[in-house]
Amino acid sequence: MKQAILLFTFLLSTILVDGQTIYTKTFGDKNNKPIIFLHGGPGYNSVTFEETTAQKLADKNFFVIVYDRRGEGRSIDPNAKFNFQEAFDDLNDIYKKFQLKKVTLIGHSFGGEIATLYAEKYPKNIKNIILVSSLISPQETFKTILTSSKAIYQIKKDSVNLKYISMLENMDTSSIEYSGYLFMHAMQNGFYSTKNPNDLAKTIYSTFKTNSLLSKYTSQMNYKAPQGFWKNENYTTLDITEKIKKLKTRKLELFALYGKEDGLFSVNQVSKLQIIIGKDNLKYLDNCSHNVFIDQQTEFIDKIIEWTK
């Protein structure tokens, strides 16, 4: 029986779309409440969520689907267009493959923008959306990273990095180079990491050294994807605030999870989103950064259960 289950999972691990393979993997009983996880990026993959959290959600009676967007991660396609409609079409094919109707979309980081834009175009396909450390306005995030990084370098009297910040302050904020440099400073300054991980988070992060998939893919980026989405969709200037408001007027349920130590977002950014979607629909977590589903996994799962009833 165990071998049969493993084989069944393997058979569901790819979807052929337009002659190309879209990597997918499922967890749990297909008759349970469906969830699709949309990973961050552009240019990243779903491995971190897949290897740490997907099965734990499935154990709570969810049917969890993870996938890598076309041209990203394990969905290799040299002809990927890297535009939103292509992402929507591939998502629709996943709906068809697994005979899904209304689904909960969990959008992590850039995946939150994809989820929101998809819901705007295909609202009948959505049960609800859960934004997780999602970019609402990249330009606001860039300002947050720049301001916070500058303050750190001033305290450290780091003249070299202050020169780099000065250069960034004079760059075109819509350029792909500007965003790329800022995200490098965010990583350098630990904006993606919690300073006080709980015991469960420490245990999960320790598996990154021994899990071959996590070791291989957690730092792997496809740089064609951000360049493509920038060229085709101007994603560095995208602001989905008004689209979220529009979805709320359609009575579509939106929820959000953010970490208080996530250096990509100011308190003001999170507060503005909370006003839009409702106080009880956003959870702002202590001792938590960008990977909410790891840093506060128990609370993450509890909120998914609560919000999908």
C-alpha positions in Angstrom: 0.0 0.0 0.0 2.8 2.4 0.9 4.5 1.8 -2.4 1.2 2.4 -4.3 0.7 5.7 -2.5 4.2 6.8 -3.3 3.7 5.9 -7.0 0.4 7.8 -7.0 2.2 10.9 -5.7 4.9 10.6 -8.4 2.3 10.3 -11.1 0.8 13.5 -10.0 4.1 15.3 -9.9 4.1 16.7 -13.4 1.5 18.3 -15.7 2.1 18.5 -19.5 1.1 21.9 -20.8 1.8 23.0 -24.3 4.5 20.3 -24.6 6.2 21.5 -21.4 6.3 20.0 -17.9 4.8 22.0 -15.1 6.1 20.6 -11.8 3.3 19.8 -9.3 3.0 17.7 -6.3 0.0 16.9 -4.1 -0.4 16.0 -0.5 -3.5 14.5 1.2 -6.8 13.1 0.1 -8.2 14.8 -3.1 -11.6 14.8 -1.5 -10.5 17.2 1.2 -10.6 21.0 1.0 -8.2 22.1 -1.7 -5.3 24.5 -1.3 -2.9 25.7 -3.9 0.4 27.2 -2.8 1.8 30.0 -5.0 5.5 30.5 -4.3 7.5 33.7 -4.3 10.0 35.2 -6.7 9.8 35.8 -9.5 12.4 33.2 -10.2 12.0 31.1 -7.1 10.2 27.7 -6.4 7.9 26.0 -3.9 10.5 23.6 -2.3 10.6 25.4 1.1 6.9 25.1 1.6 6.7 21.7 0.0 9.4 20.1 2.2 8.4 21.8 5.5 4.7 22.5 5.7 2.6 20.9 2.9 2.3 17.5 4.5 1.5 19.0 7.9 -1.4 20.9 6.3 -2.6 17.7 4.5 -2.6 15.9 7.9 -5.2 18.5 9.0 -7.6 17.3 6.2 -6.5 19.5 3.3 -5.7 18.5 -0.2 -2.5 20.5 -0.8 -1.1 21.3 -4.3 2.3 22.9 -4.8 3.8 23.7 -8.1 6.6 25.8 -9.7 5.6 28.4 -12.2 6.6 27.9 -15.8 10.3 28.7 -16.3 10.9 28.8 -12.6 12.3 26.1 -10.2 11.6 22.7 -11.6 9.2 23.8 -14.3 11.9 24.2 -16.9 10.8 25.9 -20.1 13.3 27.8 -22.3 10.3 29.4 -24.0 8.5 30.7 -20.9 6.9 34.1 -21.6 7.0 35.3 -17.9 3.7 37.2 -18.0 0.6 37.0 -15.8 -1.7 35.5 -18.4 0.8 32.6 -18.9 0.8 32.1 -15.1 -3.1 32.2 -15.0 -3.3 29.7 -17.9 -1.0 27.2 -16.1 -3.0 27.6 -12.9 -6.2 26.9 -14.8 -4.7 23.8 -16.2 -3.9 22.7 -12.6 -7.6 23.3 -11.8 -8.6 21.1 -14.7 -6.1 18.3 -14.0 -7.4 17.9 -10.4 -11.0 18.7 -11.2 -11.1 21.7 -8.8 -13.8 24.2 -8.5 -13.4 26.7 -5.6 -9.9 26.7 -4.1 -8.0 28.5 -1.3 -5.0 30.1 -2.7 -2.0 30.7 -0.4 0.2 33.4 -2.0 3.6 33.8 -0.5 5.5 37.0 -1.3 5.3 37.5 -5.1 2.8 34.6 -5.2 0.4 36.9 -3.3 0.3 39.3 -6.3 -0.3 36.4 -8.7 -3.1 35.1 -6.4 -4.8 38.5 -6.2 -4.6 39.2 -10.0 -5.9 35.7 -10.7 -8.8 36.1 -8.4 -9.7 39.4 -10.0 -9.9 37.7 -13.4 -11.4 34.3 -12.2 -13.3 35.1 -9.1 -15.6 32.0 -9.5 -12.5 29.8 -8.9 -11.7 31.2 -5.5 -12.9 30.2 -2.1 -10.6 32.6 -0.4 -7.1 34.0 -0.6 -4.5 33.9 2.1 -1.7 36.4 1.6 1.6 35.4 3.3 4.3 38.0 3.5 2.9 39.2 0.2 4.1 42.2 -1.8 1.3 44.7 -2.0 3.3 47.6 -3.3 6.9 46.8 -4.3 7.8 50.5 -4.4 6.8 50.8 -0.7 8.8 47.7 0.1 11.8 49.2 -1.7 11.6 52.3 0.4 11.4 50.2 3.5 14.5 48.2 2.6 16.4 51.3 1.6 15.5 53.3 4.8 16.2 50.4 7.1 19.5 49.4 5.5 20.7 53.0 5.5 19.9 53.3 9.3 21.9 50.1 9.9 24.9 51.3 8.0 24.8 54.7 9.7 24.9 53.0 13.1 27.7 50.8 12.0 29.5 53.7 10.4 29.8 51.5 7.3 31.0 54.0 4.7 31.3 51.5 1.9 27.6 50.4 2.1 26.5 54.0 2.7 28.1 54.9 -0.7 26.1 52.1 -2.3 22.9 53.4 -0.6 23.7 56.9 -1.9 24.0 55.4 -5.4 20.6 53.6 -5.0 19.0 56.9 -3.9 19.8 58.3 -7.3 18.6 55.3 -9.4 15.4 54.8 -11.3 13.2 53.0 -8.7 11.3 51.2 -11.4 14.4 49.5 -12.8 15.2 45.8 -12.3 18.7 46.7 -11.2 17.3 48.9 -8.4 15.1 46.1 -7.0 17.9 43.5 -7.4 20.4 45.6 -5.4 17.9 46.4 -2.7 17.0 42.7 -2.2 20.7 42.0 -1.9 20.9 44.5 0.9 17.8 43.0 2.5 19.5 39.6 2.5 22.8 41.0 3.8 21.0 42.7 6.7 19.0 39.6 7.7 15.6 41.0 6.8 14.3 37.6 5.8 15.3 36.0 9.1 13.8 36.1 12.6 16.3 36.8 15.4 14.6 34.6 18.0 13.3 31.5 16.3 11.2 29.2 18.4 12.2 25.6 19.0 10.1 24.2 16.2 11.5 26.7 13.7 15.0 25.9 14.8 14.3 22.2 14.2 12.8 22.9 10.8 15.7 25.1 9.7 18.2 22.5 10.9 16.8 20.1 8.2 17.9 22.5 5.5 21.4 21.0 5.9 20.4 17.4 5.5 17.5 17.6 3.1 18.9 17.4 -0.4 16.0 19.3 -2.1 16.1 22.1 0.4 19.9 22.3 0.1 19.7 22.5 -3.7 16.7 24.8 -4.2 16.4 27.3 -1.2 19.1 29.6 -2.7 18.4 28.8 -6.3 17.0 31.6 -8.4 16.2 31.8 -12.1 17.1 35.4 -13.1 15.2 35.2 -16.4 12.0 35.3 -14.5 12.4 38.7 -12.7 13.7 40.2 -16.0 10.8 38.7 -17.9 8.1 39.9 -15.5 9.7 43.3 -15.3 9.8 43.6 -19.1 6.3 42.2 -19.7 4.4 43.3 -16.6 6.4 46.2 -15.0 6.1 44.2 -11.7 8.5 46.5 -9.8 5.9 49.3 -10.0 2.8 47.0 -9.5 0.5 48.1 -6.7 -2.4 45.7 -6.0 -4.0 47.8 -3.2 -6.9 48.9 -5.3 -7.4 45.3 -6.6 -7.6 44.0 -3.1 -10.2 46.7 -2.3 -12.1 45.6 -5.4 -12.1 42.0 -4.4 -13.4 43.0 -1.0 -16.4 44.7 -2.6 -17.1 41.4 -4.4 -17.4 39.8 -1.0 -14.3 37.6 -1.7 -12.7 36.6 1.6 -9.1 37.8 2.0 -6.8 37.0 4.9 -3.1 37.7 5.6 -0.2 36.6 7.7 2.9 38.7 8.2 5.9 38.5 10.5 6.9 41.5 12.7 10.6 40.9 11.9 10.1 40.8 8.1 12.3 43.7 7.0 10.5 44.0 3.7 7.5 45.6 5.3 7.1 48.5 7.6 4.4 48.5 10.4 2.6 51.1 8.3 2.4 48.9 5.3 0.9 46.0 7.3 -1.5 48.4 9.1 -2.8 49.7 5.8 -3.5 46.2 4.6 -5.3 45.4 7.8 -7.6 48.3 7.5 -8.6 47.1 4.0 -9.2 43.4 4.7 -10.3 43.8 8.4 -8.7 43.6 11.8 -9.6 40.0 12.4 -8.4 38.9 8.9 -4.7 39.8 9.4 -2.4 38.2 11.9 0.9 40.0 12.6 3.2 37.5 14.3 6.0 37.9 16.8 9.4 36.2 16.3 8.6 35.8 12.7 10.0 37.0 9.4 9.4 36.3 5.7 8.8 32.5 5.9 5.8 32.6 8.2 5.0 28.9 7.6 8.3 28.0 9.2 8.9 30.7 11.7 5.5 30.3 13.3 4.3 27.1 11.7 1.8 26.1 14.4 0.1 29.5 14.3 0.2 29.4 10.5 -1.6 26.1 10.3 -4.1 27.1 13.0 -5.0 30.2 11.0 -5.4 28.3 7.8 -7.8 25.9 9.5 -9.7 28.8 11.1 -10.0 30.9 7.9 -11.0 28.0 5.6 -13.9 26.7 7.7 
